[in-house]
């Protein structure tokens, strides 16, 4: 099982304050790795192969990513 998340989807929802969507997406990602699958975050291009940015195989890896996102989101909020 493989869940592919495009960086555009995730980055856009962060910029628009879509935390509920991202929380739901992380919940789905956790379920995928619990079942032995892999979660891939990639940048897609119209005229080239995708660029894989991150690959997650464990819940711990997803937890770390979620913490990184929370820090970046907080810094963005502070800097307005």
C-alpha positions as a printed NumPy array, in Angstrom:
array([[  0.   ,   0.   ,   0.   ],
       [  1.298,   3.44 ,  -0.903],
       [ -0.109,   6.873,  -0.129],
       [  1.264,   9.668,  -2.29 ],
       [  0.865,  13.233,  -1.078],
       [  1.833,  16.012,  -3.439],
       [  3.739,  18.839,  -1.833],
       [  1.45 ,  21.337,  -3.565],
       [ -1.611,  19.87 ,  -1.861],
       [ -0.02 ,  19.955,   1.543],
       [  1.755,  23.315,   1.218],
       [ -1.351,  25.036,  -0.147],
       [ -3.556,  23.817,   2.689],
       [ -0.971,  24.964,   5.239],
       [ -0.838,  28.406,   3.631],
       [ -4.624,  28.623,   3.689],
       [ -4.843,  27.475,   7.304],
       [ -6.295,  24.082,   6.425],
       [ -5.156,  22.364,   9.582],
       [ -8.213,  20.065,   9.717],
       [ -7.432,  18.723,   6.257],
       [ -3.793,  18.156,   7.167],
       [ -4.733,  16.473,  10.436],
       [ -7.024,  14.113,   8.535],
       [ -4.293,  13.461,   5.976],
       [ -1.809,  12.593,   8.74 ],
       [ -4.364,  10.24 ,  10.299],
       [ -4.718,   8.446,   6.964],
       [ -0.927,   8.353,   6.581],
       [ -0.577,   6.762,  10.024],
       [ -3.091,   4.086,   9.101],
       [ -1.146,   3.337,   5.915],
       [  2.14 ,   2.786,   7.781],
       [  0.37 ,   0.75 ,  10.498],
       [ -0.713,  -1.615,   7.749],
       [  2.853,  -1.899,   6.465],
       [  2.552,   0.647,   3.706],
       [  4.628,   3.659,   2.791],
       [  3.773,   7.363,   2.58 ],
       [  5.533,   9.427,  -0.075],
       [  5.555,  13.231,  -0.275],
       [  6.559,  14.404,  -3.708],
       [  6.67 ,  17.463,  -5.906],
       [  5.007,  16.944,  -9.261],
       [  5.909,  18.692, -12.489],
       [  3.986,  18.97 , -15.715],
       [  6.932,  18.074, -17.924],
       [  9.198,  15.934, -15.733],
       [  9.193,  13.019, -13.34 ],
       [  8.122,  13.713,  -9.763],
       [ 10.734,  14.666,  -7.194],
       [ 10.368,  12.59 ,  -4.025],
       [ 10.82 ,  14.868,  -1.01 ],
       [ 10.087,  12.51 ,   1.879],
       [  9.293,   8.847,   2.469],
       [  7.691,   7.646,   5.703],
       [  7.595,   4.044,   6.822],
       [  6.893,   4.413,  10.558],
       [  4.523,   6.347,  12.785],
       [  7.553,   7.829,  14.536],
       [  8.726,   9.328,  11.242],
       [  5.266,  10.826,  10.712],
       [  5.272,  12.204,  14.273],
       [  8.583,  13.948,  13.607],
       [  7.227,  15.424,  10.38 ],
       [  4.113,  16.649,  12.179],
       [  6.325,  18.341,  14.8  ],
       [  8.354,  20.023,  12.04 ],
       [  5.171,  21.284,  10.407],
       [  3.882,  22.612,  13.732],
       [  7.136,  24.535,  14.314],
       [  7.106,  26.043,  10.831],
       [  3.425,  26.951,  11.122],
       [  4.019,  28.64 ,  14.473],
       [  6.991,  30.619,  13.135],
       [  4.916,  31.739,  10.148],
       [  2.135,  32.839,  12.473],
       [  4.552,  34.797,  14.657],
       [  6.113,  36.535,  11.659],
       [  2.714,  37.318,  10.145]])
